Amino acid sequence: MQQDFQHRRVLITGGSAGLGLAAARMMAQRGARVAIAARTPDKLQAAADALRQETGAEILPVVCDVAKTQDITHAAQAVHQAWGGVDVLLNNAGGSSRMPSLDISDEVWQRDLDLKLFSAIRLVRLVAPGMKERGWGRIVNVLNTLAKTPPGGSAPTSVTRAAGMAYTKVLSQELAPFNVLVNAVCIGRIESEQWPRFHQADAPEISYADYLAREGRKIPLGRLGKAEEFAALVCLLASDGGGYITGTAINIDGGASPAD
């Protein structure tokens, strides 16, 4: 399958670490110009410098808190000024917030919606018109498997992610006539920069390696996923090789989720 990203312009939110950084690296290795957006300037600049050194690609760091409308507007404008538009948008910024739903304040609900749902809506509104005009575009929304199988105590994340899945489907139908494909990736347990924090909160009495192995045994495949495996799926969906895939929400969870 063709996964050459030469001349493609990519914008990745949450791109300075973890899954977003892995996707940025893989696309840059395949020829893309990649803009990475994140909140922390020093960390963002370090990630951009490392990507340039590793890949030789053109990397644009953009300081952006995706929960803020003005920052999203700035990010889209920065990429447009640098490269003339966005061909591939990866809405990856987010986090995991879970608690009993009756304990969730309006402020917590709004923050989660701004961070994970409205950030995608606002960015798409800014970059999709250019994709439509050019007759080519890829939008990938990063969700998690809670969007499909939400247990008790999983709000607000599961609710926000389920809304993101519905938005993905609606958008895919609207943009399909323009060859702009829209898909979601529902992640399960994939090792990222969050896992050391999980380790300290959950089982600091055992080593990090033993903790990862213990958690991996809970997965049918017997291990946690790797950031590079996530990146490979994103690259497929963002490529010409994935040109007949749209409106999907694909689990990448090692078989851990119940059947859809």
C-alpha positions in Angstrom: 0.0 0.0 0.0 1.2 3.5 -0.9 2.2 5.4 2.2 4.5 8.1 0.7 3.8 11.4 2.5 6.0 13.6 0.2 4.6 17.1 0.0 1.9 16.3 2.5 1.4 18.9 5.3 0.4 17.4 8.6 -0.9 19.0 11.8 -0.8 16.9 15.0 -2.2 18.1 18.3 -0.6 16.6 21.4 2.4 16.1 19.2 5.3 16.6 21.6 5.2 13.3 23.3 3.8 9.8 23.4 1.4 8.7 20.6 1.3 12.0 18.9 5.1 12.2 18.7 5.3 8.6 17.4 2.9 9.5 14.6 4.8 12.7 13.8 8.1 10.7 13.6 6.7 8.1 11.3 5.0 10.6 8.9 8.2 12.7 8.9 10.3 9.6 8.0 8.0 9.1 5.0 8.4 12.6 3.7 5.8 14.8 5.3 6.2 18.3 6.7 4.8 18.0 10.2 3.5 20.7 12.6 3.3 19.5 16.2 1.1 21.4 18.6 1.3 21.2 22.4 1.0 23.4 25.4 4.6 23.4 26.9 7.1 25.5 24.9 10.3 23.9 26.1 9.1 20.3 25.7 7.6 21.2 22.3 10.8 22.7 21.0 12.9 19.8 22.2 10.5 17.4 20.4 10.8 19.4 17.2 14.5 19.6 17.4 14.8 15.8 18.0 12.4 15.1 15.0 14.4 17.3 12.7 17.7 15.5 13.7 16.2 12.0 13.4 14.3 12.5 10.1 15.7 15.5 8.3 12.1 16.6 7.8 10.6 20.1 8.0 9.1 20.3 11.5 7.0 23.3 12.8 6.4 23.5 16.5 3.2 25.4 17.5 2.4 26.3 21.1 -1.2 25.6 21.5 -3.7 24.7 24.3 -6.4 23.1 22.3 -9.0 23.8 25.0 -8.7 27.5 24.0 -10.3 28.8 20.8 -7.7 31.5 20.2 -4.9 29.0 20.4 -6.5 26.7 17.9 -7.0 29.6 15.5 -3.3 30.5 15.9 -2.2 26.9 15.2 -4.2 26.7 12.0 -3.0 30.1 10.9 0.7 29.2 11.7 0.6 26.1 9.5 -1.2 28.0 6.7 1.3 30.8 6.7 4.2 28.3 6.7 2.9 25.8 4.1 -0.3 27.1 2.6 -2.7 24.6 4.3 -3.2 21.2 6.0 -3.6 17.9 4.2 -3.6 15.6 7.2 -5.1 16.5 10.6 -4.5 14.2 13.6 -6.7 15.3 16.5 -4.7 13.6 19.3 -4.7 15.9 22.2 -6.5 14.7 25.3 -6.3 12.8 28.5 -8.2 10.5 30.8 -10.6 11.8 33.3 -12.9 9.3 35.1 -15.1 9.5 38.1 -18.7 8.8 39.1 -21.0 10.9 36.9 -22.9 12.5 39.8 -19.6 13.9 41.1 -18.8 15.8 37.9 -19.2 19.5 38.0 -20.3 21.6 35.0 -16.7 23.0 34.9 -15.2 19.5 34.6 -17.7 18.5 31.9 -16.9 21.7 30.0 -13.2 21.3 30.3 -13.4 17.7 29.0 -15.6 18.7 26.1 -13.4 21.7 25.1 -10.2 19.5 25.3 -11.4 16.4 23.4 -14.5 17.3 21.3 -14.6 21.0 20.6 -10.9 21.2 19.9 -11.5 18.7 17.0 -14.6 20.5 15.8 -12.9 23.9 15.8 -9.8 22.7 14.0 -11.7 20.8 11.4 -13.8 24.0 10.7 -10.5 25.8 10.0 -8.7 23.2 7.9 -11.4 21.2 6.1 -12.4 23.9 3.6 -8.9 23.8 2.1 -9.1 20.0 1.9 -12.4 20.2 0.1 -11.0 22.8 -2.3 -8.0 20.6 -3.2 -10.1 17.4 -3.4 -7.9 15.5 -0.9 -7.7 15.4 2.8 -7.4 13.1 5.8 -8.8 13.6 9.3 -8.0 11.1 12.1 -9.6 11.6 15.5 -8.0 9.8 18.4 -10.6 8.4 20.8 -10.4 5.4 23.1 -12.3 2.1 23.4 -14.6 3.6 26.1 -16.4 5.4 23.3 -17.9 2.0 22.3 -18.0 0.2 25.7 -18.4 2.7 28.5 -18.4 1.2 32.0 -19.7 3.0 35.1 -17.3 5.5 36.5 -15.8 6.3 33.1 -17.3 9.7 32.6 -16.6 12.3 31.5 -14.0 10.7 29.1 -16.3 8.0 27.8 -19.1 10.4 27.1 -16.9 12.9 25.3 -15.2 10.2 23.3 -18.6 8.7 22.3 -19.5 12.2 21.0 -16.3 12.3 19.1 -17.1 9.0 17.4 -20.5 10.3 16.3 -18.9 13.5 15.0 -16.4 11.4 13.0 -19.3 9.5 11.4 -21.2 12.7 10.6 -18.2 14.4 9.2 -17.2 11.4 7.0 -20.5 11.5 5.3 -20.4 15.2 4.6 -16.8 15.3 3.3 -16.7 12.0 1.3 -17.9 13.7 -1.9 -14.7 15.8 -1.8 -12.3 12.9 -1.2 -11.7 14.0 2.4 -11.7 10.9 4.6 -12.5 11.0 8.3 -11.8 8.1 10.7 -11.3 7.5 14.4 -8.7 5.4 16.2 -10.0 3.9 19.5 -7.0 3.2 21.6 -6.7 0.6 24.4 -3.7 0.0 26.6 -0.8 1.4 24.6 2.4 2.3 26.4 3.0 6.0 26.4 4.4 8.8 28.6 1.4 8.4 30.9 2.3 4.9 32.0 5.1 5.9 34.5 2.4 8.0 36.3 0.0 5.0 36.2 2.7 2.9 37.7 3.4 5.3 40.6 -0.3 5.6 41.4 -1.2 2.0 41.0 1.8 -0.2 42.1 4.9 1.7 43.1 6.1 -1.3 45.1 7.0 -3.2 42.0 9.4 -2.3 39.2 8.1 -0.4 36.1 9.0 -3.4 33.9 7.1 -5.8 36.1 4.2 -3.4 36.2 4.0 -3.3 32.4 4.3 -7.0 32.2 1.5 -7.5 34.8 -0.8 -5.1 32.9 0.1 -6.7 29.6 -1.1 -10.1 30.8 -4.6 -8.7 31.1 -4.7 -8.3 27.3 -5.5 -11.2 25.0 -2.3 -10.6 23.0 -0.4 -10.7 26.3 1.3 -7.3 26.1 0.6 -3.6 25.9 0.6 -1.9 22.6 3.4 0.1 21.3 3.3 3.8 20.2 4.8 2.7 16.8 1.8 0.4 16.2 -0.6 3.3 16.8 1.5 5.4 14.4 1.4 2.7 11.7 -2.4 2.6 11.8 -2.6 6.4 11.6 -0.3 6.4 8.6 -2.5 3.9 6.8 -5.6 6.0 7.4 -3.8 9.1 6.4 -2.3 7.7 3.2 -3.4 7.0 -0.4 -3.3 3.3 0.6 -6.2 3.9 2.9 -8.2 5.7 0.2 -11.3 3.5 0.6 -11.6 3.8 4.4 -13.8 6.4 5.9 -16.4 6.7 8.6 -14.7 4.0 10.7 -13.8 3.8 14.4 -11.0 1.2 14.6 -10.0 -0.4 17.9 -6.3 -0.8 18.5 -6.4 -2.7 21.8 -4.8 -6.1 21.4 -8.3 -7.7 21.4 -9.2 -6.4 24.9 -12.6 -4.9 24.0 -15.8 -6.9 23.7 -17.1 -7.5 20.2 -18.6 -4.3 18.6 
